[in-house]
Amino acid sequence: MEKINRRRFIYSGALGLTGLSTLSAAGILSEGFAPVNATVDKVNLGKSGLTVSRVALGTGSIGGNHQSNQTRLGLSNFVQMARHAYDRGINFFDTADTYGSYPFIKEVLKDLPREKVTLLGKMWTYIDPSTSEPVDKALDRFRREAGSDYFDIMLLHCMTNGNWKEEKKRYIDYFSVAKQKGIIKAAGLSCHNYDALKVAVDDPWVDVIFARINPFQSHMDGTPEQINELLKRGRDNGKGIVGMKIFGNGDKIKDDERDESINFAIKNTGIHAMTLGLESIAQVDDAVERVMRIVKG
C-alpha cells in the first residue's frame, strides 16, 4: 500500500480545498496541471471484466493490526475524503482486513451506487489454520463489515515466495467457489517477492495482481526493468495489473519525484491502474490533477 508522509507532502491535509485554491492563485501549482474539476479516467482491468478508475484510493498507509493512517483519520474525516475522491472520479477502493478499513468503506458506500464502485479486499493468510477463522467465515465477515454482498476483487494479501499456490491452496480453492457464487468477481494476490510475482503472471487462476513498481527501485522486489518485464508478461496474459509503492512507500514525494513516478507508471510500465495511499482532500486533488495532466500530456 502506498504511504505518503504528510509532514513532507507539500499539500498537507490541513490545507483542504481552500488551501489548494490559494496555492493555485499564488502560482505555486505546476504549470500544465489538469483543471481543478478534472476527474480520473477509467481503464479496463485486463480480462477481469472490470472497468476501474486509473487511481485506486488505498487505505493501508502504515497499516497493520486492523488500522492504518487512513482509519486513524477518524470515520468522519475518512468518509469526507473518500466521497470527495469519488466525486473526482476515483471509484476504486483498495481495502484489507489488516487495515481495519472495511467498516470505514461501509460508511462511504451508504451514499454511493454500489454498482459504480469497485471494491477490492485482501485476506491475510499467515495464520495457524487449526485455530484461524475458516476462509468462508472470514469472507462472510468481510462482507458484513464492508456493507456489501460482494467484493469485486479479493486478493491473497502479501505473498512472499514462489510457493504460494501450494501453501495457500485452501484459500485459492474457496476463492474459486466464491467466484462461482458471485461473492467475488475476480481473484488474485498482492506480491511482495519476485518469485511470487513470477508465478502469478502466468498462473491461470489469477485475475488481478498488485505489484510494487517505481522508477527508483524503492521498496521493490527487483529492478524496475526486471519487474516491468514480468508485469508486461502478465498484462499480455490478460491479468489486471495494479501498481503499488508508486512513490516508493512514501520515500519519493518531492514534487519532481511524484511527477517522475506517475509519468513512469503511466507511460513506461505494464500496469493498468495504481493505488495511492492518500490521506487528505488536498492529496486527492493533487493526485487527480497530476495523473490526468500526465495522461493527457
C-alpha positions in Angstrom: 0.0 0.0 0.0 1.3 3.4 -0.9 2.4 5.5 2.1 2.6 9.3 1.9 4.3 11.1 4.8 2.1 14.1 5.3 4.9 16.1 7.1 6.9 16.0 3.9 3.9 16.4 1.5 3.7 19.9 0.0 -0.1 19.9 0.4 -0.9 19.0 4.0 -4.3 17.7 5.0 -4.9 21.0 6.8 -4.9 22.9 3.6 -8.0 21.2 2.2 -9.8 22.7 -0.8 -9.4 26.3 0.3 -5.7 25.9 0.7 -5.3 24.2 -2.6 -7.2 27.1 -4.3 -4.9 29.6 -2.6 -1.8 27.8 -3.9 -3.2 27.8 -7.4 -4.0 31.5 -7.2 -0.5 32.2 -6.0 1.0 30.3 -8.9 2.5 27.5 -6.8 0.9 24.7 -8.6 2.9 23.4 -11.5 2.0 24.8 -15.0 0.0 22.4 -17.1 -2.0 20.9 -14.3 -5.3 19.5 -15.3 -8.3 21.7 -14.4 -9.4 21.6 -10.8 -12.6 19.9 -11.9 -10.8 17.1 -13.8 -11.8 13.5 -13.0 -9.7 10.4 -13.2 -10.3 8.3 -16.4 -11.3 4.7 -16.4 -9.4 1.7 -17.7 -10.2 -2.0 -18.4 -8.5 -4.1 -15.8 -7.1 -6.8 -18.1 -9.5 -9.5 -18.9 -11.1 -9.4 -15.4 -14.3 -7.9 -16.9 -13.9 -4.9 -14.6 -13.5 -1.3 -15.5 -11.9 0.8 -12.8 -10.6 4.3 -12.2 -6.9 4.6 -13.1 -6.2 5.6 -9.5 -7.4 3.5 -6.5 -7.8 5.0 -3.1 -5.5 3.0 -0.9 -6.5 2.6 2.8 -3.4 0.9 4.2 -0.7 3.5 4.7 1.4 2.3 7.7 -1.2 -0.4 8.0 -1.4 -3.3 10.4 -3.2 -4.6 13.5 -6.5 -3.5 11.9 -5.6 0.1 11.5 -3.8 2.5 9.1 -3.2 6.2 8.6 -6.5 6.3 6.7 -8.5 4.8 9.6 -6.6 6.9 12.1 -8.1 10.0 10.4 -11.3 9.1 12.1 -14.5 7.9 10.5 -16.0 11.3 9.6 -12.7 12.6 8.0 -12.2 9.4 6.1 -15.7 9.4 4.7 -15.4 13.0 3.7 -12.1 12.3 1.9 -13.4 9.1 0.2 -16.6 10.7 -1.1 -14.6 13.6 -2.4 -12.3 11.1 -4.2 -15.4 9.5 -5.7 -16.5 12.9 -7.0 -13.1 13.3 -8.6 -13.6 10.0 -10.4 -11.9 7.6 -8.0 -14.4 4.8 -7.7 -11.8 2.1 -7.0 -11.3 1.4 -3.2 -8.4 -0.7 -2.0 -9.1 -2.2 1.4 -8.0 -5.0 3.6 -8.8 -6.8 6.9 -5.4 -5.9 8.3 -6.0 -2.2 7.6 -9.3 -2.2 9.5 -10.8 -0.3 6.6 -13.9 -2.4 5.8 -16.2 -0.6 8.4 -14.9 2.7 7.1 -15.8 1.8 3.5 -19.2 0.7 4.7 -20.0 4.3 5.7 -18.7 5.5 2.3 -20.9 3.1 0.4 -24.1 4.1 2.1 -24.5 7.1 -0.1 -22.9 5.7 -3.3 -24.4 3.5 -6.0 -22.7 0.1 -5.3 -22.7 -0.9 -9.0 -20.5 2.1 -9.8 -17.8 1.3 -7.2 -15.0 -1.3 -7.5 -14.4 -2.7 -4.0 -11.1 -4.6 -3.6 -10.4 -6.5 -0.4 -7.4 -8.5 0.8 -7.3 -11.6 3.1 -4.3 -12.2 5.4 -3.2 -15.8 5.3 -0.3 -16.1 7.6 -2.2 -17.6 10.5 -2.5 -21.1 12.0 -5.2 -23.0 10.0 -6.0 -25.1 13.1 -7.1 -22.1 15.1 -7.9 -19.4 12.5 -11.2 -18.3 11.2 -12.4 -20.5 8.3 -12.0 -18.9 4.9 -15.7 -18.8 4.1 -16.5 -17.3 7.5 -13.8 -14.7 7.1 -15.2 -13.7 3.8 -18.7 -13.5 5.2 -17.4 -11.2 8.0 -15.6 -9.0 5.4 -18.9 -8.6 3.5 -20.8 -7.7 6.7 -18.1 -5.2 7.8 -17.9 -3.6 4.4 -21.7 -3.5 4.0 -21.6 -5.2 0.6 -22.9 -8.6 -0.6 -19.9 -9.0 -2.8 -16.3 -7.8 -3.4 -15.3 -7.0 -7.0 -11.8 -8.2 -6.2 -10.4 -10.3 -3.4 -6.6 -10.8 -3.1 -4.3 -13.1 -1.1 -2.5 -10.5 0.9 1.3 -10.1 0.7 2.6 -13.2 -1.0 6.3 -13.5 -0.2 7.6 -16.6 -2.0 7.0 -18.6 -5.2 5.3 -21.5 -3.4 2.1 -19.5 -2.7 0.0 -21.8 -4.9 0.7 -24.8 -2.7 0.8 -23.0 0.6 -2.4 -21.1 0.1 -4.4 -23.8 -1.6 -7.3 -23.8 0.8 -7.7 -20.0 0.2 -7.4 -20.4 -3.6 -10.0 -23.2 -3.6 -12.5 -21.2 -1.7 -11.9 -18.0 -3.7 -12.8 -20.1 -6.8 -16.0 -21.3 -5.1 -16.8 -17.7 -4.1 -16.4 -16.6 -7.7 -19.0 -19.2 -8.7 -21.4 -17.9 -6.0 -20.9 -14.3 -7.1 -19.4 -13.4 -3.7 -16.3 -12.1 -5.5 -15.9 -11.3 -9.2 -12.2 -11.6 -9.6 -9.4 -13.1 -7.5 -5.6 -12.6 -7.3 -2.8 -11.6 -5.0 -0.6 -8.8 -3.9 3.1 -9.6 -4.4 6.0 -8.7 -2.1 8.5 -11.1 -3.7 10.0 -11.5 -7.2 9.3 -15.3 -7.3 5.7 -14.8 -6.2 5.2 -12.3 -9.0 6.9 -14.6 -11.5 4.4 -17.4 -10.7 1.4 -15.1 -10.7 1.9 -13.6 -14.1 1.5 -17.0 -15.8 -1.0 -18.6 -13.5 -4.5 -19.1 -15.0 -6.2 -18.8 -11.6 -5.0 -15.2 -11.2 -7.2 -12.4 -12.5 -5.6 -9.4 -10.7 -2.1 -8.7 -9.5 -0.8 -6.0 -7.2 2.9 -5.4 -7.7 5.5 -2.9 -6.4 6.8 -0.6 -9.1 8.5 2.8 -9.3 11.5 4.3 -11.2 13.7 4.5 -8.1 13.7 0.8 -7.1 12.4 1.8 -3.7 10.7 -0.9 -1.7 10.6 -3.2 -4.7 11.3 -6.8 -5.5 13.8 -6.3 -8.3 15.0 -3.6 -10.6 12.3 -1.6 -12.5 13.4 -3.4 -15.6 13.0 -6.9 -14.1 9.6 -6.1 -12.5 8.3 -4.4 -15.6 9.2 -7.4 -17.8 7.0 -9.6 -15.6 4.2 -7.1 -15.5 4.1 -6.8 -19.2 4.0 -10.6 -19.5 1.2 -10.7 -17.0 -0.7 -8.0 -19.0 -0.2 -9.9 -22.2 -1.7 -12.9 -20.4 -4.8 -10.9 -19.6 -4.1 -10.2 -15.9 -5.3 -7.0 -14.4 -2.1 -5.2 -13.2 -2.3 -2.6 -10.4 0.9 -0.9 -9.3 1.7 -0.1 -5.7 4.5 1.7 -3.9 4.4 4.2 -6.8 6.1 6.8 -4.6 8.5 4.2 -3.1 6.4 3.7 0.1 6.3 7.4 0.7 10.1 7.9 0.3 9.9 9.7 -3.0 7.3 12.5 -2.7 9.1 15.7 -3.7 7.2 17.4 -6.5 9.6 16.3 -9.2 9.7 12.8 -7.8 5.9 12.5 -7.8 5.8 13.6 -11.4 8.6 11.2 -12.4 6.9 8.3 -10.5 3.5 8.9 -12.1 4.9 9.5 -15.5 6.9 6.3 -15.3 3.8 4.3 -14.1 1.6 5.6 -16.8 3.9 5.6 -19.8 6.6 3.1 -19.1 5.1 0.1 -17.2 2.7 -2.7 -17.8 0.2 -1.6 -15.1 -3.4 -0.7 -15.8 -4.0 1.3 -12.6 -2.2 2.4 -9.5 -3.2 2.5 -5.8 -2.2 5.6 -3.8 -2.5 5.9 0.0 -4.0 9.3 0.1 -4.7 10.9 3.4 -6.5 14.2 2.8 -8.7 16.0 0.3 -5.8 18.1 -0.8 -3.8 15.0 -1.6 -6.7 13.5 -3.6 -6.9 16.7 -5.7 -3.1 16.8 -6.2 -3.1 13.1 -7.4 -6.1 13.5 -9.7 -4.7 16.6 -11.3 -1.2 15.3 -11.6 -2.3 11.9 -13.1 -4.6 13.5 -15.6 -2.1 16.1 -16.7 0.4 13.3 -17.5 -2.3 11.1 -19.1 -3.2 13.9 -21.4 0.3 15.2 -21.9 
